[in-house]
Amino acid sequence: MKKRVSLKSRIKALIVDNRVAKKFREITSPMFQKIGNTSKRIFGPYFEKMKKAFYTRFPDGRKDPRFSNILFWITMALLTAILILQPSANFESKRLLVYSVITKMVIFSIMAIALNLHTGYSGLVNFGVIFFAGIGAVGTGLLISAYGVDPLLSIALSVLIAVAVGYLLSYPTIRLRADYFAIVTIALGEILRLALIVDPFLKSGTEKANIESPGIANIKGPFQDWWEATGVTMVRFKWTGMGFKIETYQETNYFFFLSIFGIILLAGVYVFSEYLVNSPYGRALKGIREDEEAVESYGVDVFHTKAWILGIGSGIAALAGGLWAWALGFIGPSFMNPAASTFLVWAAFILGGKANNKGMILGAYIIVLSDQTFRGLATLSGAERQQNIFLRVVDDIFRFIVVDIGGFLFGKSSYEDTLGPASSIEVDVNFLQISLVGLIIIISMMKFEEGILPEIPYRPRKIVEEITGKTKFESAQEASQKAFLEAKQTEKPGSEKEKTGANET
């Protein structure tokens, strides 16, 4: 007697055998192919003209310096507009939101530039950038809170300590292979995080006798007391219904001072890094990244070149850590959480484009702005969460997958034992943020392998002008036009031969 198979078992078998997916592809592939051919026939000539005009003006595409600058400033303007349009309760909360995001963007940009010097230009895979930032944060916090050192002097001393630690750390680790060096840097970050928990020396401003309250508190930034007492007079335009009205107010929010001071620091770090990587020392770093043995054969001291860039990048990361300590006012173990620090810095590095310092700033801005957006969404609950269209759609999709599909295949106990009843199942916004950031990284790696702003090849202007008598942009534009015309000429006879061959067959 033939055994009856239940409907649930049949659905499981279909999913396991992948028959549904194959049938779906058989039905939809011709349809999508027809849509693609039609759109290519209609819009193809226009795209070809646009592509030709683009590469005529920017021969190197996204690697062209002019287009890279245009793309950078346009994207920064769009991100700033998104930041200003973020919802807030009132004008005061909007100001605090903008100042805090800009300050955090500056901090992560400086850390990303430090990572770029290590990994992007030198090829040192550093997963412990938060360790060097932690040296700057802990050193700055201890000197200010425990010993009463001036904030500016404390951050300068912390940077010098980080440079020394990075340089000395190169002696036992720099000769390690890339994967082992990465493991060592991860371990260093965890060592410092655990030290913040258990070491009584790394405590100040908290109850030292209580091991449950680790961290360094009472960290004040430069001119903080004076700024919060006096501030600066600002002007704003307020809409009254009949028109705009000019009002003045006293800005005493310390994050405003930190954002301006941080932008100045970021500009200095950017100029210094650009000068460094475009110098003969920077070209030696790029050579080491590409072929270490070939560079060494030309007489370059590979070991000390790597050691010094490790120290310099460590000092830049410590500068970001000191600025972070000023902004937080407290340094605890959660500061060293890899998911909130190392992961986001590497996401900015991959998204922005390695070996491009502008890309580091752009990637950090995108990551920090998305992080702030999801932090705001995480605070919503109850009726406010239901009013948010994005969260409502995400919750419905998640509930459909877990309750309807998972419950049908595996029973109600599969979700009720862990997530509770179906009506209370919601997406954890923090996990959603990490998932979406990872998805953004995957998509950017698929579409833009070198990031949004890839590395710009170094072409000395004087050499090009001496050889050709023209600027490097003019000569590159002529070369691009010539290559485009040659490609068009070689395509025509080839296509005719293919046609005649097809007719003969």
N, C-alpha and C positions, 0 to 999 in steps of 0.2 A: 504493500500500500504506500502510495506517494505521500510524503510528509508535507503538510501545509506550511507555507512560509508567511509570517506576519507582514503587515504593511511596513512596520517600523524596520524590520530586518531588510526588506527590499530597498528602502530608502538608504539605509546604511551601506548596503552593497553597492548601490549606484554611486554614492559619494566616494567609497573606497576605490571602486573600479574606474572612477573618473569618467563615466559614460555621459553624465549630464554635461560636464565641461566640454567633452568632445562634440556632443550634439549641438551645444550652444555655439561653438566655434563654426561648425558646419553651416549653421543657419545665418550667423551674423557676419562671417568673413566676406562673402560676396557682396553683402550690402555695404559694409564699410569700405571695401575696395572700390565699389562703384562711386561712393561719395567722395573718396579720395581722388579718383581719376577725374571726376567732374570738377571738383574744386581746383585741381592742378591745371586743368584745361582753361578754366575761367580766370583764375588769379595768378597762374604761373608766369605769364609775360610781365605782369606788374611787379611781382616779386623779383624777377630777374633784373628789371630796370632799377628797382630800389637797391638790390644787392650790388649792381655795377656802380651806381652813384655812391653808395656807402664806401665800397673798397677803393673807389677813385679818390675820395676825400680822405679816407683813413686806411692807408694801404695795409697796416698790420692788424686791422680789426680791433678787438678789445685790447690788444697789446700795443696799440698806438697811444703815445702819451697824451695827445690832445683828446682823443675819445675817452680814454681812461679818466681824465680830469672832468670831462663833461658828465660822464656816467656817475662819477663819485658825487659831484655837487647836486645833480638832479635827484639822486637817491637820498642824499642827506636832507634835501629840502622836503621830499615826500615823507620821510620818516619824522621830521620835525612837525610837519602838518598833522600827521597821525597822532603824535604826542600831544599837541595842543588841543586836538579834538577829543581826547580821552574824557569820558564822563567824570564829573566831580560835583560835590555838593554845593560849593560856593567858590568865590574867587580865591580865598585864602588856601583852601585845599588844592585848587588847581595850581597855584604857585608852588606849593610844597611838592606836588607831584612832578612838575616840570623840573624843579631844581634837583630833586633826589634822583630822577632818571638821568639827567645830564651828568651829575656827579658820579653815579655808578657807571655810566657809559665811559667816562674819562678813565676810571679805575680799570675797567676791563679792557679798554683800548691800550693802556700802558702795559698791562699784563700780556695782551696778545702781541704787542710789538716785541716784548722780551722773548716770548715763545717763538716769534718769527725769526729773531736773531739766532736762536738756538737751532730750531728745526727747519725753518724756511730757507735760511741762507747757509747754515753750517751742516745740516744733515744730522744734528744730534736730537734724537727722539726723546723729548723731555716731557714726561707725564707728571713731573713734580714741580710745576711752576708755582703752585700754591705753597710749596715749602719755602721758596725764596721770598714770596710775598708775605708768608707768615713770619719770616725773620724780620722783615721791615715792620709788620704790624705789632708783633710781640716786643721787639726792641723799642719802637716808638712808644708803645703803651707803658712799658715798664719805666723807661726814663722819665716820662711825664708824670705818671701816677705815683711811682714809688720814690723817685729821687728829685722830682720837681725841676727837671731840665726844661729849658725853653723848647717849645714844639718844633720850631725850625731846626734848631741844633740837634734835637733828638732824631729827627728823620734823616738828617745828613749823616749822623753817626751810624744809624741803622743801615743806610745804603752802603757805607764804607765797610761795615761788618759783613754785609751780604756779598759784596765784591770779593772780600778776602775768603769767605767761606766757599764761594763758587770756584775761585781759582784753586784753593787748596784741595777742594773736593775732586778736581780734575785728575790729580795724581793717582789715586787708587781706582778711578772709574772711567777715565777718558779712553783707555785702551780696550774697554769692553765692547762687545758687539752691540749693535743697535738695540736688539730686544732686551739684552741683559742690562744695558744702561737705562732703558725705560723702566725696568723692574726696580732698579736701585732708586730711581727718582720717586717712584710711587711709594716705596718703603720710607723714604725720608719724610714725605708729607704725613704719613701715618704716625711716624715716631713723634713728630712735633705735635700732632693732634692729641695723642695719648699723653704726652708730657704736659699739655695744658690741663688735662684732667687730674693727674696724680701728683705732679711736682709742686710742692708748696712754694718753691722759689718763683714760679710763674704765676703768682697771685698777688694782686694789689687792689685795694679798694673794696675787696669782698672779705667775708669772714674767713680768715686764714685757718682757723681751727676746724672749720667745717669742710670736709672733703667733697660734700655734695654741692658746694657753690664755687666751682672753679672759674677762673678767668681773671681778666684785668679790667677794672672799672675806673671811672673818673678820669677818662682820657679827654683832654681839652685841646682843641686845635689852636692855631696861631690867631691872636687878636679876637678870640671868641667872646670873652667878657665885654670888651669894648664894643664889639659889633652888636651884641644883643642888647647893650645899654643905649647905644646911640643910633646905629644903623645908617642908612642913607636915604635921602628923599627921592622917590620915584614918581613917575607920571603914568597914568593910564587913561584910556578912552572908554567911558561907560555909556552904554546905550540906554537912553531914558524913554524911548518910545517916540519922541519927537525929533530925535537926532542924537549925536554923540556929545558927551559932556566930558571935559578935561578935569580930572581929579588928581590930587597929589596924595601920597601916603608914605609912611615911614617904613622902609623895608629893614626889619631886624632879624629876619630868618637867616640863621647861620649857613644853611644849605645854599643860599644865594652866593655868599662869599666863597664857599667851597667850590661851587660850580665854576665861577669866574677864575678862581685861583687854579683849579684843576685844568681848565682849558689852556691856561698859560703854561702849566707844566707839560701838558700833552703836546702843545706846539713845540716846546723846547726838546722834548724827547723825540718827536718826529724829525725835527731838523737835524738833531745829533745822529739819529739812526740813518737817515738818508745820506748824510755826509760820510758816515762810517762805511756803509755798504757800497758806496760809489768810489771809495778811495782804493788805492792799491791793496790795502789790507782786506777790504771787502771783496775785491776780485779774487784774492787768494782764498777767502772763505768759500766763494762759489765754486772755485776749482776743487777744493777739498770735498765739497758736497758731490761733485760729479765724478771725480777720479782722484782719490787720495794719493795713490802711488805715482801717478803722472805728475802731480804738483810737487811731490817730494823730490822727484828726479830733477826738478828745476831749482832745487836748493831752498825750498820753503820749509821752515820748521813747523811741521804739521802739529806736533804735540802742543807747543806753546801758543800757536795760533788758535787752536781749539780751547786751550785753557783760558786764554784772555777773553775770548768771546763768551765762554761760560761765566766768567766773573762779571763781565759787563752786563750781560743779560740778567744775571742774578741781581745786580744793583738796580736795574730798571724795574724788575719785578718787586724788589723791596720798596722802591719809591711808591709804587701802586699800593702796596700793603700799608705803608705809613699813612697815605691819604685815606685809605679805607678805615684805619683805626680812628682818624680824626672824625670821619663821617659817622661811624657807629657809636663812638664813645665807650665801647665795651668790646673786648676780645675774649671769646670763649671757644670751646671745642667745636661748636657748630659752625664757626667761621671757617674751619678747615674741612668741612664736609665736601667730599669730591663731587657729588651731584650738583652742588650749588656753586662750585668754583672751577675745578679742573675741567669738568665736562663742558661747562659753558664757555670757558676760554678756548678749548679745543674746537668747539662748535663755531665760535667766531673766526678762528684760524682757518678752518676748512671752508666755511661759507664765504669769507672775504677774499681768500686767494693767497696762497703761500708766496713768500718773497715779494710781497707788495704791502708796504706799511699803510697806504691808504685803505687797502682792503681790510686790514686789521681794524681800523676805526669803523669802517662800514659794517663789518661783521659783528663787532661788539655792539654797535647801535641797534642792529636788528635783534640780536639775542637779548639785550637788556630790555628793549621795548616790549618784546614778546613775553619776557619773564614778568614784567610789570603788569601787562594786560592779564595774564593768567592769575597773578596774585590778586588782582581786583575781582576776577571771576570766582576765585576760591572763597572770597568773603561772602558771596551771595548764598542765601539759604531760604527755604520755604517759598513764600509768594514771590520774592524778588528773583529767585532762581527760575521760577516758572515764567516770569515776564521776560527773561532773557531768551531771545530766539535761538541763539547759538547753542546755549546749554540745553534748552528744551529739545532741540533736534538731536543733539549728541546723546542725551539721556534716552530718547525714544529709540534710537538706533541700537544703543547698548542693551536696552531692555528687550528689544526684539531678538537680538542675537542670543542673549543669556536665557531669557524666559521662554520665548516662543520656540526657537530652534533647539537650544540646549535642553529645555524642559521636555520637548517632544521626543528627542532622541535618547536622553539619559534620565528623565524623570524629574519631578519637582525637587527631590532631595538634593540634586546636584547643585542647586543654587540657594535653596532655602537654608541649608546647614551652614553656609559660609556668608552669604550676602543678605539673608533675611527674606521677608515676604516680597512678592513681586512689586508691590506698590511703593516700597521704600528703596528700591535699587536705583542708585545714581552713580554717575561716573566721578571718580576722584580726579579733581582738576589738576592736582600736582602730577599724578601719573600721566594724565592726558598731555600736559605740557612737555614732559620728557619724551613721550611718544611722538608728538608733533615735531619737536626739535630734531629728533632722530630722523623722522620722515623728511624734513626739510633738507637735512644733510645728505640723505640718500638721493633725493631728487636733484640737488645741486651737483652731486658727484656724477650723476647720470647725464645731466644736461651741460654742466660747466665743470669739466674735470679739474680745471685749474682754479676754480673759484669765480666769483663775480668779477673781480679785478685781478687778472693773472699777472705774472711777473713780466715787467717791461724790459726787453733786452737792452743792454747798455751799448750805446753807439756814441762814441766821442764826436762832438760837433765839429771840432777843428780839423780832424783827420778827413772826415767826409767832404768838408768844404775845400780842403787843399787838393784832394784828388779830383773831384768833379767840378769845382768852381761854383757849386750851388749848395744850398742848405740841405741838411739830411732829409727834411720833410719833402722838399721838391724832388730830390733824387729818388727817394722811396716811392713817391707818387708816380713818377715816370716809369720806374721799374714795374710797378703794379699794373699800370695801363698796358705796358708792353707784354707782360705775361698774360694778361686777360685777352688781348688780341691774338696772341699766339695760340692760346688754348681754343679760342673760337675757330681759328683757321684749321687746326688739326682735327677738330671735331667733325667738320663737314665731310672731308673725304672718307673718313672712317665710317660715318653713318651711311654714306652712299654704297660703300663696299658691303656693309652688312645687309643693306636692302637688296642688292643684286644677288648676294649669296643666298639670301632667304628665298628670292624668286626662283633661282636655279633649283634649289632643293624642292 
